[in-house]
C-alpha cells in the first residue's frame, strides 16, 4: 500500500474553515497597511486634481492584485 500524498496530508491538516479564518485576518491586516500607505503617500502628492484622481484611481484598483493568490488559497479544497 502506498503512503498518502503530501498534499492530501496537508489538506486534511487544515480545514477550509481555518484557511478562511487565516485568509480573512491576512486580508484585514493587508488592507489596513495598504490604506495607511496610500493615504500617507497621497498627502505628499501635489495638490493638482488630475494628479490626485490618477493616483487614487490606480491605488483603488491595484489593491486587489496582491490578494488574488491569498483568495485562491482560501477557496482551495472547498
PyMOL commands that place a pseudoatom at each C-alpha (Angstrom):
pseudoatom trace, name=CA, resn=UNK, resi=1, chain=A, elem=C, hetatm=0, pos=[0.000, 0.000, 0.000]
pseudoatom trace, name=CA, resn=UNK, resi=2, chain=A, elem=C, hetatm=0, pos=[1.326, 3.429, -0.925]
pseudoatom trace, name=CA, resn=UNK, resi=3, chain=A, elem=C, hetatm=0, pos=[1.633, 6.227, 1.650]
pseudoatom trace, name=CA, resn=UNK, resi=4, chain=A, elem=C, hetatm=0, pos=[-0.787, 9.142, 1.268]
pseudoatom trace, name=CA, resn=UNK, resi=5, chain=A, elem=C, hetatm=0, pos=[0.378, 12.034, -0.860]
pseudoatom trace, name=CA, resn=UNK, resi=6, chain=A, elem=C, hetatm=0, pos=[1.916, 15.011, 0.883]
pseudoatom trace, name=CA, resn=UNK, resi=7, chain=A, elem=C, hetatm=0, pos=[-0.803, 17.276, -0.454]
pseudoatom trace, name=CA, resn=UNK, resi=8, chain=A, elem=C, hetatm=0, pos=[-3.513, 15.032, 0.930]
pseudoatom trace, name=CA, resn=UNK, resi=9, chain=A, elem=C, hetatm=0, pos=[-1.984, 15.188, 4.406]
pseudoatom trace, name=CA, resn=UNK, resi=10, chain=A, elem=C, hetatm=0, pos=[-1.738, 18.967, 4.136]
pseudoatom trace, name=CA, resn=UNK, resi=11, chain=A, elem=C, hetatm=0, pos=[-5.360, 19.313, 3.073]
pseudoatom trace, name=CA, resn=UNK, resi=12, chain=A, elem=C, hetatm=0, pos=[-6.507, 17.110, 5.919]
pseudoatom trace, name=CA, resn=UNK, resi=13, chain=A, elem=C, hetatm=0, pos=[-4.449, 19.049, 8.450]
pseudoatom trace, name=CA, resn=UNK, resi=14, chain=A, elem=C, hetatm=0, pos=[-6.023, 22.419, 7.605]
pseudoatom trace, name=CA, resn=UNK, resi=15, chain=A, elem=C, hetatm=0, pos=[-9.749, 22.624, 7.128]
pseudoatom trace, name=CA, resn=UNK, resi=16, chain=A, elem=C, hetatm=0, pos=[-11.434, 25.111, 4.840]
pseudoatom trace, name=CA, resn=UNK, resi=17, chain=A, elem=C, hetatm=0, pos=[-12.751, 26.948, 7.886]
pseudoatom trace, name=CA, resn=UNK, resi=18, chain=A, elem=C, hetatm=0, pos=[-9.242, 27.511, 9.279]
pseudoatom trace, name=CA, resn=UNK, resi=19, chain=A, elem=C, hetatm=0, pos=[-7.915, 28.622, 5.857]
pseudoatom trace, name=CA, resn=UNK, resi=20, chain=A, elem=C, hetatm=0, pos=[-10.726, 31.157, 5.561]
pseudoatom trace, name=CA, resn=UNK, resi=21, chain=A, elem=C, hetatm=0, pos=[-10.080, 32.485, 9.055]
pseudoatom trace, name=CA, resn=UNK, resi=22, chain=A, elem=C, hetatm=0, pos=[-6.360, 32.896, 8.357]
pseudoatom trace, name=CA, resn=UNK, resi=23, chain=A, elem=C, hetatm=0, pos=[-7.118, 34.492, 4.993]
pseudoatom trace, name=CA, resn=UNK, resi=24, chain=A, elem=C, hetatm=0, pos=[-9.634, 36.911, 6.485]
pseudoatom trace, name=CA, resn=UNK, resi=25, chain=A, elem=C, hetatm=0, pos=[-7.130, 38.087, 9.095]
pseudoatom trace, name=CA, resn=UNK, resi=26, chain=A, elem=C, hetatm=0, pos=[-4.469, 38.411, 6.385]
pseudoatom trace, name=CA, resn=UNK, resi=27, chain=A, elem=C, hetatm=0, pos=[-6.782, 40.467, 4.187]
pseudoatom trace, name=CA, resn=UNK, resi=28, chain=A, elem=C, hetatm=0, pos=[-7.701, 42.806, 7.047]
pseudoatom trace, name=CA, resn=UNK, resi=29, chain=A, elem=C, hetatm=0, pos=[-4.051, 43.324, 8.011]
pseudoatom trace, name=CA, resn=UNK, resi=30, chain=A, elem=C, hetatm=0, pos=[-3.023, 43.921, 4.402]
pseudoatom trace, name=CA, resn=UNK, resi=31, chain=A, elem=C, hetatm=0, pos=[-5.862, 46.349, 3.695]
pseudoatom trace, name=CA, resn=UNK, resi=32, chain=A, elem=C, hetatm=0, pos=[-5.151, 48.327, 6.863]
pseudoatom trace, name=CA, resn=UNK, resi=33, chain=A, elem=C, hetatm=0, pos=[-1.484, 48.700, 5.934]
pseudoatom trace, name=CA, resn=UNK, resi=34, chain=A, elem=C, hetatm=0, pos=[-2.377, 49.477, 2.308]
pseudoatom trace, name=CA, resn=UNK, resi=35, chain=A, elem=C, hetatm=0, pos=[-4.850, 52.223, 3.239]
pseudoatom trace, name=CA, resn=UNK, resi=36, chain=A, elem=C, hetatm=0, pos=[-2.334, 53.832, 5.601]
pseudoatom trace, name=CA, resn=UNK, resi=37, chain=A, elem=C, hetatm=0, pos=[0.393, 53.701, 2.938]
pseudoatom trace, name=CA, resn=UNK, resi=38, chain=A, elem=C, hetatm=0, pos=[-1.846, 55.083, 0.171]
pseudoatom trace, name=CA, resn=UNK, resi=39, chain=A, elem=C, hetatm=0, pos=[-3.146, 57.898, 2.371]
pseudoatom trace, name=CA, resn=UNK, resi=40, chain=A, elem=C, hetatm=0, pos=[0.357, 58.806, 3.566]
pseudoatom trace, name=CA, resn=UNK, resi=41, chain=A, elem=C, hetatm=0, pos=[1.719, 58.916, 0.020]
pseudoatom trace, name=CA, resn=UNK, resi=42, chain=A, elem=C, hetatm=0, pos=[-1.395, 60.736, -1.169]
pseudoatom trace, name=CA, resn=UNK, resi=43, chain=A, elem=C, hetatm=0, pos=[-0.734, 63.556, 1.306]
pseudoatom trace, name=CA, resn=UNK, resi=44, chain=A, elem=C, hetatm=0, pos=[2.658, 64.127, -0.302]
pseudoatom trace, name=CA, resn=UNK, resi=45, chain=A, elem=C, hetatm=0, pos=[1.274, 64.472, -3.826]
pseudoatom trace, name=CA, resn=UNK, resi=46, chain=A, elem=C, hetatm=0, pos=[0.932, 67.841, -5.499]
pseudoatom trace, name=CA, resn=UNK, resi=47, chain=A, elem=C, hetatm=0, pos=[-2.490, 69.370, -4.868]
pseudoatom trace, name=CA, resn=UNK, resi=48, chain=A, elem=C, hetatm=0, pos=[-3.394, 69.195, -8.551]
pseudoatom trace, name=CA, resn=UNK, resi=49, chain=A, elem=C, hetatm=0, pos=[-6.749, 67.486, -9.049]
pseudoatom trace, name=CA, resn=UNK, resi=50, chain=A, elem=C, hetatm=0, pos=[-5.705, 65.379, -12.049]
pseudoatom trace, name=CA, resn=UNK, resi=51, chain=A, elem=C, hetatm=0, pos=[-2.640, 64.022, -10.237]
pseudoatom trace, name=CA, resn=UNK, resi=52, chain=A, elem=C, hetatm=0, pos=[-4.777, 63.029, -7.259]
pseudoatom trace, name=CA, resn=UNK, resi=53, chain=A, elem=C, hetatm=0, pos=[-7.512, 61.497, -9.422]
pseudoatom trace, name=CA, resn=UNK, resi=54, chain=A, elem=C, hetatm=0, pos=[-4.937, 59.434, -11.317]
pseudoatom trace, name=CA, resn=UNK, resi=55, chain=A, elem=C, hetatm=0, pos=[-3.141, 58.334, -8.127]
pseudoatom trace, name=CA, resn=UNK, resi=56, chain=A, elem=C, hetatm=0, pos=[-6.261, 57.321, -6.218]
pseudoatom trace, name=CA, resn=UNK, resi=57, chain=A, elem=C, hetatm=0, pos=[-7.755, 55.630, -9.291]
pseudoatom trace, name=CA, resn=UNK, resi=58, chain=A, elem=C, hetatm=0, pos=[-4.683, 53.450, -9.723]
pseudoatom trace, name=CA, resn=UNK, resi=59, chain=A, elem=C, hetatm=0, pos=[-4.405, 52.820, -5.970]
pseudoatom trace, name=CA, resn=UNK, resi=60, chain=A, elem=C, hetatm=0, pos=[-8.086, 51.869, -5.848]
pseudoatom trace, name=CA, resn=UNK, resi=61, chain=A, elem=C, hetatm=0, pos=[-7.586, 49.182, -8.490]
pseudoatom trace, name=CA, resn=UNK, resi=62, chain=A, elem=C, hetatm=0, pos=[-4.144, 47.834, -7.576]
pseudoatom trace, name=CA, resn=UNK, resi=63, chain=A, elem=C, hetatm=0, pos=[-5.031, 46.747, -4.024]
pseudoatom trace, name=CA, resn=UNK, resi=64, chain=A, elem=C, hetatm=0, pos=[-6.679, 43.595, -5.301]
pseudoatom trace, name=CA, resn=UNK, resi=65, chain=A, elem=C, hetatm=0, pos=[-3.704, 42.226, -7.217]
pseudoatom trace, name=CA, resn=UNK, resi=66, chain=A, elem=C, hetatm=0, pos=[-1.689, 41.005, -4.196]
pseudoatom trace, name=CA, resn=UNK, resi=67, chain=A, elem=C, hetatm=0, pos=[-4.830, 39.459, -2.707]
pseudoatom trace, name=CA, resn=UNK, resi=68, chain=A, elem=C, hetatm=0, pos=[-5.663, 37.133, -5.620]
pseudoatom trace, name=CA, resn=UNK, resi=69, chain=A, elem=C, hetatm=0, pos=[-3.240, 34.366, -4.527]
pseudoatom trace, name=CA, resn=UNK, resi=70, chain=A, elem=C, hetatm=0, pos=[-4.495, 34.572, -0.942]
pseudoatom trace, name=CA, resn=UNK, resi=71, chain=A, elem=C, hetatm=0, pos=[-8.127, 34.386, -2.008]
pseudoatom trace, name=CA, resn=UNK, resi=72, chain=A, elem=C, hetatm=0, pos=[-7.456, 31.407, -4.285]
pseudoatom trace, name=CA, resn=UNK, resi=73, chain=A, elem=C, hetatm=0, pos=[-5.628, 29.657, -1.406]
pseudoatom trace, name=CA, resn=UNK, resi=74, chain=A, elem=C, hetatm=0, pos=[-8.584, 30.349, 0.883]
pseudoatom trace, name=CA, resn=UNK, resi=75, chain=A, elem=C, hetatm=0, pos=[-11.013, 28.742, -1.581]
pseudoatom trace, name=CA, resn=UNK, resi=76, chain=A, elem=C, hetatm=0, pos=[-8.894, 25.660, -2.318]
pseudoatom trace, name=CA, resn=UNK, resi=77, chain=A, elem=C, hetatm=0, pos=[-10.440, 22.368, -1.328]
pseudoatom trace, name=CA, resn=UNK, resi=78, chain=A, elem=C, hetatm=0, pos=[-13.966, 23.629, -0.734]
for i in range(1, 78): cmd.bond("trace and resi %d" % i, "trace and resi %d" % (i + 1))
show_as sticks, trace
zoom trace
